[in-house]
Amino acid sequence: MSQRVHDRVKETTTTTGAGNIALLGAVTQFQSFSNRADFLAGGWIYYAIVGQSGNEWEVGKGYLSGAAVLVRSEVFESSNSDALVSFSAGTKDVFSTIPSERIEEIFTKGQAVALATGLAMP
């Protein structure tokens, strides 16, 4: 599956536990995950989930199951020793992001494409 990330995609959730995340709609000035056709069409989504209070957070890769459910597939980093977080009660922000773990990979691929096509890289 291809990997996706988009700017200004942010929703909230009140989901508890370590299962799928029920998305509750876009935050003001942002768009929902389901507003992005390529998210709905399949492919991996890089995401972050951050509790609005407390110390719980997670960065990972998942996909949409329908318009309002984020399936968490792989955790890169988290407040639970980099494992899946079992979220407690409360509101959490869920947003599209580029995980730091993937930045080097993205730049390396970009440099390879630039070299192959004769483009100069800074």
PDB file as gemmi writes it, atoms N, CA and C in Angstrom:
CRYST1    1.000    1.000    1.000  90.00  90.00  90.00 P 1                      
ATOM      1  N   MET A   1       0.837  -1.185   0.000  1.00  0.00           N  
ATOM      2  CA  MET A   1       0.000   0.000   0.000  1.00  0.00           C  
ATOM      3  C   MET A   1       0.880   1.247   0.000  1.00  0.00           C  
ATOM      4  N   SER A   2       0.413   2.277  -0.668  1.00  0.00           N  
ATOM      5  CA  SER A   2       1.147   3.537  -0.644  1.00  0.00           C  
ATOM      6  C   SER A   2       0.960   4.222   0.709  1.00  0.00           C  
ATOM      7  N   GLN A   3       1.833   5.174   0.980  1.00  0.00           N  
ATOM      8  CA  GLN A   3       1.797   5.865   2.262  1.00  0.00           C  
ATOM      9  C   GLN A   3       1.348   7.298   2.029  1.00  0.00           C  
ATOM     10  N   ARG A   4       0.474   7.774   2.906  1.00  0.00           N  
ATOM     11  CA  ARG A   4      -0.144   9.080   2.708  1.00  0.00           C  
ATOM     12  C   ARG A   4       0.013   9.978   3.927  1.00  0.00           C  
ATOM     13  N   VAL A   5       0.134  11.275   3.641  1.00  0.00           N  
ATOM     14  CA  VAL A   5       0.098  12.305   4.663  1.00  0.00           C  
ATOM     15  C   VAL A   5      -0.446  13.564   3.998  1.00  0.00           C  
ATOM     16  N   HIS A   6      -1.209  14.343   4.728  1.00  0.00           N  
ATOM     17  CA  HIS A   6      -1.760  15.590   4.188  1.00  0.00           C  
ATOM     18  C   HIS A   6      -1.699  16.679   5.231  1.00  0.00           C  
ATOM     19  N   ASP A   7      -1.621  17.905   4.753  1.00  0.00           N  
ATOM     20  CA  ASP A   7      -1.622  19.063   5.638  1.00  0.00           C  
ATOM     21  C   ASP A   7      -3.020  19.342   6.161  1.00  0.00           C  
ATOM     22  N   ARG A   8      -3.064  19.868   7.401  1.00  0.00           N  
ATOM     23  CA  ARG A   8      -4.296  20.353   8.009  1.00  0.00           C  
ATOM     24  C   ARG A   8      -5.397  19.294   8.100  1.00  0.00           C  
ATOM     25  N   VAL A   9      -5.036  18.070   8.402  1.00  0.00           N  
ATOM     26  CA  VAL A   9      -6.005  17.006   8.675  1.00  0.00           C  
ATOM     27  C   VAL A   9      -5.948  16.732  10.166  1.00  0.00           C  
ATOM     28  N   LYS A  10      -7.057  17.042  10.864  1.00  0.00           N  
ATOM     29  CA  LYS A  10      -7.081  16.873  12.316  1.00  0.00           C  
ATOM     30  C   LYS A  10      -8.515  16.678  12.786  1.00  0.00           C  
ATOM     31  N   GLU A  11      -8.699  15.634  13.576  1.00  0.00           N  
ATOM     32  CA  GLU A  11     -10.002  15.338  14.163  1.00  0.00           C  
ATOM     33  C   GLU A  11      -9.820  15.065  15.655  1.00  0.00           C  
ATOM     34  N   THR A  12     -10.917  14.842  16.333  1.00  0.00           N  
ATOM     35  CA  THR A  12     -10.852  14.441  17.736  1.00  0.00           C  
ATOM     36  C   THR A  12     -11.463  13.058  17.885  1.00  0.00           C  
ATOM     37  N   THR A  13     -11.182  12.453  19.043  1.00  0.00           N  
ATOM     38  CA  THR A  13     -11.769  11.165  19.397  1.00  0.00           C  
ATOM     39  C   THR A  13     -11.908  11.107  20.917  1.00  0.00           C  
ATOM     40  N   THR A  14     -12.853  10.304  21.355  1.00  0.00           N  
ATOM     41  CA  THR A  14     -12.974   9.998  22.790  1.00  0.00           C  
ATOM     42  C   THR A  14     -12.832   8.494  23.000  1.00  0.00           C  
ATOM     43  N   THR A  15     -12.304   7.814  21.998  1.00  0.00           N  
ATOM     44  CA  THR A  15     -12.091   6.370  22.064  1.00  0.00           C  
ATOM     45  C   THR A  15     -11.165   6.028  23.229  1.00  0.00           C  
ATOM     46  N   THR A  16     -11.508   4.965  23.936  1.00  0.00           N  
ATOM     47  CA  THR A  16     -10.633   4.454  24.995  1.00  0.00           C  
ATOM     48  C   THR A  16     -10.115   3.078  24.578  1.00  0.00           C  
ATOM     49  N   GLY A  17      -9.027   2.647  25.218  1.00  0.00           N  
ATOM     50  CA  GLY A  17      -8.481   1.331  24.937  1.00  0.00           C  
ATOM     51  C   GLY A  17      -7.449   1.352  23.833  1.00  0.00           C  
ATOM     52  N   ALA A  18      -7.100   0.144  23.361  1.00  0.00           N  
ATOM     53  CA  ALA A  18      -6.029  -0.031  22.384  1.00  0.00           C  
ATOM     54  C   ALA A  18      -6.543  -0.456  21.012  1.00  0.00           C  
ATOM     55  N   GLY A  19      -7.831  -0.287  20.774  1.00  0.00           N  
ATOM     56  CA  GLY A  19      -8.403  -0.711  19.496  1.00  0.00           C  
ATOM     57  C   GLY A  19      -8.447   0.397  18.460  1.00  0.00           C  
ATOM     58  N   ASN A  20      -9.321   0.219  17.497  1.00  0.00           N  
ATOM     59  CA  ASN A  20      -9.512   1.203  16.437  1.00  0.00           C  
ATOM     60  C   ASN A  20     -10.008   2.523  17.018  1.00  0.00           C  
ATOM     61  N   ILE A  21      -9.733   3.607  16.314  1.00  0.00           N  
ATOM     62  CA  ILE A  21     -10.083   4.949  16.771  1.00  0.00           C  
ATOM     63  C   ILE A  21     -11.300   5.453  16.007  1.00  0.00           C  
ATOM     64  N   ALA A  22     -12.370   5.787  16.742  1.00  0.00           N  
ATOM     65  CA  ALA A  22     -13.561   6.393  16.140  1.00  0.00           C  
ATOM     66  C   ALA A  22     -13.305   7.892  15.997  1.00  0.00           C  
ATOM     67  N   LEU A  23     -13.282   8.360  14.761  1.00  0.00           N  
ATOM     68  CA  LEU A  23     -13.021   9.774  14.485  1.00  0.00           C  
ATOM     69  C   LEU A  23     -14.325  10.559  14.580  1.00  0.00           C  
ATOM     70  N   LEU A  24     -14.275  11.707  15.261  1.00  0.00           N  
ATOM     71  CA  LEU A  24     -15.498  12.467  15.556  1.00  0.00           C  
ATOM     72  C   LEU A  24     -15.695  13.701  14.690  1.00  0.00           C  
ATOM     73  N   GLY A  25     -14.866  13.912  13.711  1.00  0.00           N  
ATOM     74  CA  GLY A  25     -15.044  15.062  12.833  1.00  0.00           C  
ATOM     75  C   GLY A  25     -13.891  16.043  12.942  1.00  0.00           C  
ATOM     76  N   ALA A  26     -13.779  16.871  11.921  1.00  0.00           N  
ATOM     77  CA  ALA A  26     -12.655  17.804  11.824  1.00  0.00           C  
ATOM     78  C   ALA A  26     -12.741  18.895  12.882  1.00  0.00           C  
ATOM     79  N   VAL A  27     -11.580  19.297  13.351  1.00  0.00           N  
ATOM     80  CA  VAL A  27     -11.437  20.430  14.251  1.00  0.00           C  
ATOM     81  C   VAL A  27     -11.555  21.694  13.403  1.00  0.00           C  
ATOM     82  N   THR A  28     -12.043  22.777  13.974  1.00  0.00           N  
ATOM     83  CA  THR A  28     -12.179  24.042  13.255  1.00  0.00           C  
ATOM     84  C   THR A  28     -10.866  24.409  12.565  1.00  0.00           C  
ATOM     85  N   GLN A  29     -10.960  24.830  11.324  1.00  0.00           N  
ATOM     86  CA  GLN A  29      -9.835  25.221  10.471  1.00  0.00           C  
ATOM     87  C   GLN A  29      -9.032  24.036   9.931  1.00  0.00           C  
ATOM     88  N   PHE A  30      -9.533  22.819  10.135  1.00  0.00           N  
ATOM     89  CA  PHE A  30      -8.878  21.622   9.614  1.00  0.00           C  
ATOM     90  C   PHE A  30      -9.868  20.824   8.779  1.00  0.00           C  
ATOM     91  N   GLN A  31      -9.391  19.800   8.105  1.00  0.00           N  
ATOM     92  CA  GLN A  31     -10.251  18.903   7.343  1.00  0.00           C  
ATOM     93  C   GLN A  31     -10.217  17.515   7.973  1.00  0.00           C  
ATOM     94  N   SER A  32     -11.233  16.729   7.693  1.00  0.00           N  
ATOM     95  CA  SER A  32     -11.315  15.377   8.242  1.00  0.00           C  
ATOM     96  C   SER A  32     -10.485  14.413   7.394  1.00  0.00           C  
ATOM     97  N   PHE A  33     -10.151  13.276   7.972  1.00  0.00           N  
ATOM     98  CA  PHE A  33      -9.454  12.233   7.223  1.00  0.00           C  
ATOM     99  C   PHE A  33     -10.289  11.800   6.022  1.00  0.00           C  
ATOM    100  N   SER A  34     -11.597  11.675   6.218  1.00  0.00           N  
ATOM    101  CA  SER A  34     -12.465  11.207   5.132  1.00  0.00           C  
ATOM    102  C   SER A  34     -12.648  12.248   4.033  1.00  0.00           C  
ATOM    103  N   ASN A  35     -12.232  13.474   4.280  1.00  0.00           N  
ATOM    104  CA  ASN A  35     -12.310  14.521   3.260  1.00  0.00           C  
ATOM    105  C   ASN A  35     -11.231  14.336   2.197  1.00  0.00           C  
ATOM    106  N   ARG A  36     -10.249  13.506   2.486  1.00  0.00           N  
ATOM    107  CA  ARG A  36      -9.169  13.224   1.557  1.00  0.00           C  
ATOM    108  C   ARG A  36      -9.499  11.933   0.807  1.00  0.00           C  
ATOM    109  N   ALA A  37      -9.811  12.046  -0.465  1.00  0.00           N  
ATOM    110  CA  ALA A  37     -10.236  10.887  -1.257  1.00  0.00           C  
ATOM    111  C   ALA A  37      -9.183   9.781  -1.253  1.00  0.00           C  
ATOM    112  N   ASP A  38      -7.904  10.141  -1.276  1.00  0.00           N  
ATOM    113  CA  ASP A  38      -6.870   9.106  -1.314  1.00  0.00           C  
ATOM    114  C   ASP A  38      -6.751   8.377   0.021  1.00  0.00           C  
ATOM    115  N   PHE A  39      -7.134   9.014   1.131  1.00  0.00           N  
ATOM    116  CA  PHE A  39      -7.188   8.289   2.407  1.00  0.00           C  
ATOM    117  C   PHE A  39      -8.295   7.233   2.349  1.00  0.00           C  
ATOM    118  N   LEU A  40      -9.430   7.612   1.794  1.00  0.00           N  
ATOM    119  CA  LEU A  40     -10.557   6.678   1.690  1.00  0.00           C  
ATOM    120  C   LEU A  40     -10.287   5.559   0.695  1.00  0.00           C  
ATOM    121  N   ALA A  41      -9.458   5.831  -0.308  1.00  0.00           N  
ATOM    122  CA  ALA A  41      -9.185   4.851  -1.361  1.00  0.00           C  
ATOM    123  C   ALA A  41      -8.228   3.758  -0.908  1.00  0.00           C  
ATOM    124  N   GLY A  42      -7.721   3.869   0.291  1.00  0.00           N  
ATOM    125  CA  GLY A  42      -6.788   2.867   0.784  1.00  0.00           C  
ATOM    126  C   GLY A  42      -5.390   3.428   0.854  1.00  0.00           C  
ATOM    127  N   GLY A  43      -4.511   2.671   1.394  1.00  0.00           N  
ATOM    128  CA  GLY A  43      -3.143   3.117   1.585  1.00  0.00           C  
ATOM    129  C   GLY A  43      -2.901   3.438   3.047  1.00  0.00           C  
ATOM    130  N   TRP A  44      -1.642   3.477   3.395  1.00  0.00           N  
ATOM    131  CA  TRP A  44      -1.263   3.761   4.774  1.00  0.00           C  
ATOM    132  C   TRP A  44      -1.373   5.236   5.063  1.00  0.00           C  
ATOM    133  N   ILE A  45      -1.795   5.559   6.263  1.00  0.00           N  
ATOM    134  CA  ILE A  45      -1.883   6.936   6.737  1.00  0.00           C  
ATOM    135  C   ILE A  45      -0.938   7.078   7.923  1.00  0.00           C  
ATOM    136  N   TYR A  46      -0.054   8.039   7.854  1.00  0.00           N  
ATOM    137  CA  TYR A  46       0.769   8.358   9.016  1.00  0.00           C  
ATOM    138  C   TYR A  46      -0.070   9.241   9.933  1.00  0.00           C  
ATOM    139  N   TYR A  47      -0.075   8.931  11.223  1.00  0.00           N  
ATOM    140  CA  TYR A  47      -0.933   9.657  12.163  1.00  0.00           C  
ATOM    141  C   TYR A  47      -0.234   9.887  13.495  1.00  0.00           C  
ATOM    142  N   ALA A  48      -0.783  10.803  14.249  1.00  0.00           N  
ATOM    143  CA  ALA A  48      -0.420  10.987  15.658  1.00  0.00           C  
ATOM    144  C   ALA A  48      -1.712  11.118  16.435  1.00  0.00           C  
ATOM    145  N   ILE A  49      -1.725  10.580  17.648  1.00  0.00           N  
ATOM    146  CA  ILE A  49      -2.849  10.712  18.575  1.00  0.00           C  
ATOM    147  C   ILE A  49      -2.256  11.283  19.861  1.00  0.00           C  
ATOM    148  N   VAL A  50      -2.827  12.393  20.326  1.00  0.00           N  
ATOM    149  CA  VAL A  50      -2.302  13.066  21.506  1.00  0.00           C  
ATOM    150  C   VAL A  50      -3.458  13.430  22.426  1.00  0.00           C  
ATOM    151  N   GLY A  51      -3.392  12.973  23.668  1.00  0.00           N  
ATOM    152  CA  GLY A  51      -4.414  13.329  24.640  1.00  0.00           C  
ATOM    153  C   GLY A  51      -4.385  14.823  24.930  1.00  0.00           C  
ATOM    154  N   GLN A  52      -5.562  15.433  25.040  1.00  0.00           N  
ATOM    155  CA  GLN A  52      -5.616  16.860  25.339  1.00  0.00           C  
ATOM    156  C   GLN A  52      -5.249  17.142  26.793  1.00  0.00           C  
ATOM    157  N   SER A  53      -5.266  16.111  27.610  1.00  0.00           N  
ATOM    158  CA  SER A  53      -4.776  16.210  28.982  1.00  0.00           C  
ATOM    159  C   SER A  53      -4.036  14.912  29.292  1.00  0.00           C  
ATOM    160  N   GLY A  54      -3.198  14.924  30.283  1.00  0.00           N  
ATOM    161  CA  GLY A  54      -2.438  13.718  30.610  1.00  0.00           C  
ATOM    162  C   GLY A  54      -1.199  13.585  29.763  1.00  0.00           C  
ATOM    163  N   ASN A  55      -0.642  12.371  29.733  1.00  0.00           N  
ATOM    164  CA  ASN A  55       0.643  12.122  29.079  1.00  0.00           C  
ATOM    165  C   ASN A  55       0.567  11.108  27.954  1.00  0.00           C  
ATOM    166  N   GLU A  56      -0.598  10.791  27.442  1.00  0.00           N  
ATOM    167  CA  GLU A  56      -0.726   9.730  26.432  1.00  0.00           C  
ATOM    168  C   GLU A  56      -0.564  10.290  25.019  1.00  0.00           C  
ATOM    169  N   TRP A  57       0.256   9.580  24.237  1.00  0.00           N  
ATOM    170  CA  TRP A  57       0.440   9.954  22.840  1.00  0.00           C  
ATOM    171  C   TRP A  57       0.978   8.756  22.049  1.00  0.00           C  
ATOM    172  N   GLU A  58       0.764   8.822  20.738  1.00  0.00           N  
ATOM    173  CA  GLU A  58       1.199   7.726  19.864  1.00  0.00           C  
ATOM    174  C   GLU A  58       1.407   8.270  18.457  1.00  0.00           C  
ATOM    175  N   VAL A  59       2.452   7.800  17.786  1.00  0.00           N  
ATOM    176  CA  VAL A  59       2.711   8.127  16.380  1.00  0.00           C  
ATOM    177  C   VAL A  59       2.833   6.802  15.638  1.00  0.00           C  
ATOM    178  N   GLY A  60       2.106   6.679  14.533  1.00  0.00           N  
ATOM    179  CA  GLY A  60       2.142   5.404  13.835  1.00  0.00           C  
ATOM    180  C   GLY A  60       1.622   5.454  12.425  1.00  0.00           C  
ATOM    181  N   LYS A  61       1.285   4.273  11.952  1.00  0.00           N  
ATOM    182  CA  LYS A  61       0.785   4.071  10.598  1.00  0.00           C  
ATOM    183  C   LYS A  61      -0.493   3.256  10.708  1.00  0.00           C  
ATOM    184  N   GLY A  62      -1.509   3.652   9.962  1.00  0.00           N  
ATOM    185  CA  GLY A  62      -2.769   2.926   9.972  1.00  0.00           C  
ATOM    186  C   GLY A  62      -3.520   3.155   8.678  1.00  0.00           C  
ATOM    187  N   TYR A  63      -4.801   2.859   8.700  1.00  0.00           N  
ATOM    188  CA  TYR A  63      -5.632   3.073   7.518  1.00  0.00           C  
ATOM    189  C   TYR A  63      -7.064   3.317   7.956  1.00  0.00           C  
ATOM    190  N   LEU A  64      -7.856   3.888   7.056  1.00  0.00           N  
ATOM    191  CA  LEU A  64      -9.264   4.126   7.346  1.00  0.00           C  
ATOM    192  C   LEU A  64     -10.081   2.885   7.048  1.00  0.00           C  
ATOM    193  N   SER A  65     -10.984   2.571   7.936  1.00  0.00           N  
ATOM    194  CA  SER A  65     -11.990   1.532   7.731  1.00  0.00           C  
ATOM    195  C   SER A  65     -13.316   2.274   7.708  1.00  0.00           C  
ATOM    196  N   GLY A  66     -13.773   2.576   6.519  1.00  0.00           N  
ATOM    197  CA  GLY A  66     -14.939   3.451   6.405  1.00  0.00           C  
ATOM    198  C   GLY A  66     -14.497   4.896   6.565  1.00  0.00           C  
ATOM    199  N   ALA A  67     -15.459   5.795   6.691  1.00  0.00           N  
ATOM    200  CA  ALA A  67     -15.150   7.220   6.738  1.00  0.00           C  
ATOM    201  C   ALA A  67     -14.714   7.707   8.107  1.00  0.00           C  
ATOM    202  N   ALA A  68     -15.004   6.960   9.169  1.00  0.00           N  
ATOM    203  CA  ALA A  68     -14.785   7.517  10.501  1.00  0.00           C  
ATOM    204  C   ALA A  68     -14.074   6.581  11.479  1.00  0.00           C  
ATOM    205  N   VAL A  69     -13.318   5.612  10.952  1.00  0.00           N  
ATOM    206  CA  VAL A  69     -12.587   4.703  11.841  1.00  0.00           C  
ATOM    207  C   VAL A  69     -11.137   4.591  11.363  1.00  0.00           C  
ATOM    208  N   LEU A  70     -10.200   4.927  12.259  1.00  0.00           N  
ATOM    209  CA  LEU A  70      -8.784   4.762  11.984  1.00  0.00           C  
ATOM    210  C   LEU A  70      -8.308   3.470  12.625  1.00  0.00           C  
ATOM    211  N   VAL A  71      -7.792   2.559  11.800  1.00  0.00           N  
ATOM    212  CA  VAL A  71      -7.243   1.299  12.279  1.00  0.00           C  
ATOM    213  C   VAL A  71      -5.748   1.514  12.503  1.00  0.00           C  
ATOM    214  N   ARG A  72      -5.294   1.320  13.725  1.00  0.00           N  
ATOM    215  CA  ARG A  72      -3.893   1.513  14.098  1.00  0.00           C  
ATOM    216  C   ARG A  72      -3.131   0.214  13.795  1.00  0.00           C  
ATOM    217  N   SER A  73      -2.187   0.264  12.858  1.00  0.00           N  
ATOM    218  CA  SER A  73      -1.489  -0.941  12.421  1.00  0.00           C  
ATOM    219  C   SER A  73      -0.076  -1.082  12.954  1.00  0.00           C  
ATOM    220  N   GLU A  74       0.646   0.022  13.014  1.00  0.00           N  
ATOM    221  CA  GLU A  74       2.042  -0.034  13.439  1.00  0.00           C  
ATOM    222  C   GLU A  74       2.366   1.224  14.236  1.00  0.00           C  
ATOM    223  N   VAL A  75       2.962   1.048  15.400  1.00  0.00           N  
ATOM    224  CA  VAL A  75       3.354   2.180  16.244  1.00  0.00           C  
ATOM    225  C   VAL A  75       4.850   2.408  16.081  1.00  0.00           C  
ATOM    226  N   PHE A  76       5.233   3.659  15.800  1.00  0.00           N  
ATOM    227  CA  PHE A  76       6.649   4.015  15.687  1.00  0.00           C  
ATOM    228  C   PHE A  76       7.192   4.498  17.033  1.00  0.00           C  
ATOM    229  N   GLU A  77       6.429   5.365  17.675  1.00  0.00           N  
ATOM    230  CA  GLU A  77       6.809   5.898  18.984  1.00  0.00           C  
ATOM    231  C   GLU A  77       5.541   6.111  19.798  1.00  0.00           C  
ATOM    232  N   SER A  78       5.672   6.024  21.109  1.00  0.00           N  
ATOM    233  CA  SER A  78       4.508   6.290  21.956  1.00  0.00           C  
ATOM    234  C   SER A  78       4.918   6.528  23.399  1.00  0.00           C  
ATOM    235  N   SER A  79       3.962   6.971  24.168  1.00  0.00           N  
ATOM    236  CA  SER A  79       4.170   7.158  25.599  1.00  0.00           C  
ATOM    237  C   SER A  79       4.140   5.833  26.344  1.00  0.00           C  
ATOM    238  N   ASN A  80       3.885   4.742  25.633  1.00  0.00           N  
ATOM    239  CA  ASN A  80       3.849   3.400  26.210  1.00  0.00           C  
ATOM    240  C   ASN A  80       5.063   2.598  25.735  1.00  0.00           C  
ATOM    241  N   SER A  81       6.241   3.152  25.926  1.00  0.00           N  
ATOM    242  CA  SER A  81       7.493   2.487  25.513  1.00  0.00           C  
ATOM    243  C   SER A  81       7.464   2.081  24.044  1.00  0.00           C  
ATOM    244  N   ASP A  82       6.902   2.961  23.213  1.00  0.00           N  
ATOM    245  CA  ASP A  82       6.821   2.768  21.760  1.00  0.00           C  
ATOM    246  C   ASP A  82       5.935   1.590  21.349  1.00  0.00           C  
ATOM    247  N   ALA A  83       4.999   1.238  22.209  1.00  0.00           N  
ATOM    248  CA  ALA A  83       4.005   0.204  21.904  1.00  0.00           C  
ATOM    249  C   ALA A  83       2.628   0.861  21.800  1.00  0.00           C  
ATOM    250  N   LEU A  84       1.665   0.096  21.331  1.00  0.00           N  
ATOM    251  CA  LEU A  84       0.289   0.568  21.228  1.00  0.00           C  
ATOM    252  C   LEU A  84      -0.177   1.117  22.578  1.00  0.00           C  
ATOM    253  N   VAL A  85      -0.811   2.283  22.559  1.00  0.00           N  
ATOM    254  CA  VAL A  85      -1.287   2.913  23.784  1.00  0.00           C  
ATOM    255  C   VAL A  85      -2.731   2.493  24.040  1.00  0.00           C  
ATOM    256  N   SER A  86      -3.035   2.125  25.257  1.00  0.00           N  
ATOM    257  CA  SER A  86      -4.414   1.886  25.679  1.00  0.00           C  
ATOM    258  C   SER A  86      -4.905   3.207  26.266  1.00  0.00           C  
ATOM    259  N   PHE A  87      -5.557   3.991  25.431  1.00  0.00           N  
ATOM    260  CA  PHE A  87      -5.946   5.346  25.822  1.00  0.00           C  
ATOM    261  C   PHE A  87      -7.009   5.340  26.914  1.00  0.00           C  
ATOM    262  N   SER A  88      -6.862   6.260  27.846  1.00  0.00           N  
ATOM    263  CA  SER A  88      -7.847   6.430  28.918  1.00  0.00           C  
ATOM    264  C   SER A  88      -8.929   7.408  28.456  1.00  0.00           C  
ATOM    265  N   ALA A  89      -9.917   7.634  29.310  1.00  0.00           N  
ATOM    266  CA  ALA A  89     -11.028   8.527  28.989  1.00  0.00           C  
ATOM    267  C   ALA A  89     -10.513   9.948  28.744  1.00  0.00           C  
ATOM    268  N   GLY A  90     -11.240  10.674  27.942  1.00  0.00           N  
ATOM    269  CA  GLY A  90     -10.887  12.056  27.631  1.00  0.00           C  
ATOM    270  C   GLY A  90     -10.789  12.252  26.134  1.00  0.00           C  
ATOM    271  N   THR A  91     -10.681  13.500  25.739  1.00  0.00           N  
ATOM    272  CA  THR A  91     -10.599  13.845  24.321  1.00  0.00           C  
ATOM    273  C   THR A  91      -9.151  13.805  23.851  1.00  0.00           C  
ATOM    274  N   LYS A  92      -8.956  13.231  22.681  1.00  0.00           N  
ATOM    275  CA  LYS A  92      -7.644  13.149  22.058  1.00  0.00           C  
ATOM    276  C   LYS A  92      -7.713  13.810  20.677  1.00  0.00           C  
ATOM    277  N   ASP A  93      -6.597  14.428  20.263  1.00  0.00           N  
ATOM    278  CA  ASP A  93      -6.460  14.942  18.902  1.00  0.00           C  
ATOM    279  C   ASP A  93      -5.822  13.855  18.054  1.00  0.00           C  
ATOM    280  N   VAL A  94      -6.332  13.690  16.832  1.00  0.00           N  
ATOM    281  CA  VAL A  94      -5.799  12.717  15.879  1.00  0.00           C  
ATOM    282  C   VAL A  94      -5.477  13.496  14.615  1.00  0.00           C  
ATOM    283  N   PHE A  95      -4.217  13.439  14.170  1.00  0.00           N  
ATOM    284  CA  PHE A  95      -3.862  14.237  13.005  1.00  0.00           C  
ATOM    285  C   PHE A  95      -2.857  13.528  12.111  1.00  0.00           C  
ATOM    286  N   SER A  96      -2.812  13.975  10.861  1.00  0.00           N  
ATOM    287  CA  SER A  96      -1.884  13.460   9.863  1.00  0.00           C  
ATOM    288  C   SER A  96      -0.519  14.110  10.093  1.00  0.00           C  
ATOM    289  N   THR A  97       0.537  13.306  10.050  1.00  0.00           N  
ATOM    290  CA  THR A  97       1.883  13.816  10.300  1.00  0.00           C  
ATOM    291  C   THR A  97       2.894  12.961   9.564  1.00  0.00           C  
ATOM    292  N   ILE A  98       4.115  13.452   9.458  1.00  0.00           N  
ATOM    293  CA  ILE A  98       5.210  12.643   8.929  1.00  0.00           C  
ATOM    294  C   ILE A  98       6.060  12.210  10.111  1.00  0.00           C  
ATOM    295  N   PRO A  99       6.088  10.932  10.421  1.00  0.00           N  
ATOM    296  CA  PRO A  99       6.888  10.462  11.554  1.00  0.00           C  
ATOM    297  C   PRO A  99       8.380  10.685  11.304  1.00  0.00           C  
ATOM    298  N   SER A 100       9.092  11.094  12.327  1.00  0.00           N  
ATOM    299  CA  SER A 100      10.529  11.335  12.177  1.00  0.00           C  
ATOM    300  C   SER A 100      11.246  10.078  11.697  1.00  0.00           C  
ATOM    301  N   GLU A 101      10.727   8.916  12.071  1.00  0.00           N  
ATOM    302  CA  GLU A 101      11.330   7.650  11.647  1.00  0.00           C  
ATOM    303  C   GLU A 101      11.340   7.501  10.129  1.00  0.00           C  
ATOM    304  N   ARG A 102      10.420   8.171   9.445  1.00  0.00           N  
ATOM    305  CA  ARG A 102      10.310   8.038   7.994  1.00  0.00           C  
ATOM    306  C   ARG A 102      10.972   9.171   7.222  1.00  0.00           C  
ATOM    307  N   ILE A 103      11.393  10.243   7.888  1.00  0.00           N  
ATOM    308  CA  ILE A 103      11.957  11.406   7.198  1.00  0.00           C  
ATOM    309  C   ILE A 103      13.204  11.034   6.404  1.00  0.00           C  
ATOM    310  N   GLU A 104      14.147  10.331   7.014  1.00  0.00           N  
ATOM    311  CA  GLU A 104      15.376   9.973   6.309  1.00  0.00           C  
ATOM    312  C   GLU A 104      15.063   9.135   5.073  1.00  0.00           C  
ATOM    313  N   GLU A 105      14.132   8.199   5.213  1.00  0.00           N  
ATOM    314  CA  GLU A 105      13.732   7.362   4.079  1.00  0.00           C  
ATOM    315  C   GLU A 105      13.175   8.219   2.939  1.00  0.00           C  
ATOM    316  N   ILE A 106      12.346   9.201   3.282  1.00  0.00           N  
ATOM    317  CA  ILE A 106      11.737  10.078   2.274  1.00  0.00           C  
ATOM    318  C   ILE A 106      12.813  10.899   1.573  1.00  0.00           C  
ATOM    319  N   PHE A 107      13.739  11.480   2.345  1.00  0.00           N  
ATOM    320  CA  PHE A 107      14.805  12.277   1.748  1.00  0.00           C  
ATOM    321  C   PHE A 107      15.723  11.419   0.896  1.00  0.00           C  
ATOM    322  N   THR A 108      16.044  10.225   1.337  1.00  0.00           N  
ATOM    323  CA  THR A 108      16.912   9.337   0.574  1.00  0.00           C  
ATOM    324  C   THR A 108      16.275   8.999  -0.768  1.00  0.00           C  
ATOM    325  N   LYS A 109      14.992   8.676  -0.762  1.00  0.00           N  
ATOM    326  CA  LYS A 109      14.297   8.380  -2.016  1.00  0.00           C  
ATOM    327  C   LYS A 109      14.265   9.609  -2.914  1.00  0.00           C  
ATOM    328  N   GLY A 110      14.040  10.785  -2.324  1.00  0.00           N  
ATOM    329  CA  GLY A 110      14.011  12.026  -3.095  1.00  0.00           C  
ATOM    330  C   GLY A 110      15.345  12.332  -3.739  1.00  0.00           C  
ATOM    331  N   GLN A 111      16.433  12.102  -3.021  1.00  0.00           N  
ATOM    332  CA  GLN A 111      17.763  12.331  -3.564  1.00  0.00           C  
ATOM    333  C   GLN A 111      18.050  11.360  -4.703  1.00  0.00           C  
ATOM    334  N   ALA A 112      17.626  10.108  -4.557  1.00  0.00           N  
ATOM    335  CA  ALA A 112      17.837   9.115  -5.606  1.00  0.00           C  
ATOM    336  C   ALA A 112      17.083   9.513  -6.872  1.00  0.00           C  
ATOM    337  N   VAL A 113      15.856   9.984  -6.723  1.00  0.00           N  
ATOM    338  CA  VAL A 113      15.071  10.426  -7.881  1.00  0.00           C  
ATOM    339  C   VAL A 113      15.722  11.643  -8.515  1.00  0.00           C  
ATOM    340  N   ALA A 114      16.177  12.582  -7.694  1.00  0.00           N  
ATOM    341  CA  ALA A 114      16.819  13.792  -8.216  1.00  0.00           C  
ATOM    342  C   ALA A 114      18.078  13.443  -9.005  1.00  0.00           C  
ATOM    343  N   LEU A 115      18.886  12.544  -8.471  1.00  0.00           N  
ATOM    344  CA  LEU A 115      20.103  12.145  -9.168  1.00  0.00           C  
ATOM    345  C   LEU A 115      19.786  11.442 -10.485  1.00  0.00           C  
ATOM    346  N   ALA A 116      18.784  10.589 -10.457  1.00  0.00           N  
ATOM    347  CA  ALA A 116      18.405   9.834 -11.660  1.00  0.00           C  
ATOM    348  C   ALA A 116      17.849  10.740 -12.753  1.00  0.00           C  
ATOM    349  N   THR A 117      17.237  11.849 -12.367  1.00  0.00           N  
ATOM    350  CA  THR A 117      16.633  12.741 -13.355  1.00  0.00           C  
ATOM    351  C   THR A 117      17.490  13.950 -13.637  1.00  0.00           C  
ATOM    352  N   GLY A 118      18.656  14.052 -12.972  1.00  0.00           N  
ATOM    353  CA  GLY A 118      19.562  15.161 -13.236  1.00  0.00           C  
ATOM    354  C   GLY A 118      19.233  16.436 -12.495  1.00  0.00           C  
ATOM    355  N   LEU A 119      18.364  16.377 -11.514  1.00  0.00           N  
ATOM    356  CA  LEU A 119      18.044  17.566 -10.724  1.00  0.00           C  
ATOM    357  C   LEU A 119      19.073  17.748  -9.631  1.00  0.00           C  
ATOM    358  N   ALA A 120      19.392  18.977  -9.331  1.00  0.00           N  
ATOM    359  CA  ALA A 120      20.365  19.270  -8.279  1.00  0.00           C  
ATOM    360  C   ALA A 120      19.670  19.290  -6.931  1.00  0.00           C  
ATOM    361  N   MET A 121      20.312  18.708  -5.936  1.00  0.00           N  
ATOM    362  CA  MET A 121      19.801  18.729  -4.558  1.00  0.00           C  
ATOM    363  C   MET A 121      20.691  19.656  -3.744  1.00  0.00           C  
ATOM    364  N   PRO A 122      20.117  20.451  -2.854  1.00  0.00           N  
ATOM    365  CA  PRO A 122      20.947  21.344  -2.038  1.00  0.00           C  
ATOM    366  C   PRO A 122      21.833  20.560  -1.075  1.00  0.00           C  
TER     367      PRO A 122                                                      
END                                                                             
